């Protein structure tokens, strides 16, 4: 499968039509796969709760657009942030397992390549910082 502008445009169009303003395009065969690899198209205004993945690190590589990744501690205090923007030669970020984070999409048409260990595990209540 070729990952090209046409594919990014298709996933972005679905994200724009989605109520959540984001859309995954999975590259792994199943939710049980040992590596969860996907394109994640995100639009400004999408809401991602502050969350963590206790059992896996997570890597984002921005293919187009830009985003801000925000880091938090257990007290829900902002501890840092990074702008990921290929135009500024900041291409991606690796988050260790257990790191509280969220992101803010800065440009329409933002698409990232995301990788984390599988199998897929949905969030538990203790993995969302409210």
Buried (B, 14 or more C-beta within 10 A) or exposed (E): EEEEEEBBBBBBEBBBEEEEBBBBBBBBEEEEBEEBBBBBBBBBEBEBEBBBBEEBBBBBBBBBBBBBBBBBEEEEEEEEBBBBBBEEEEEBBEBEEEBBBBBBBBBBBBBBBBBBBBBBBEEEEEBEBE
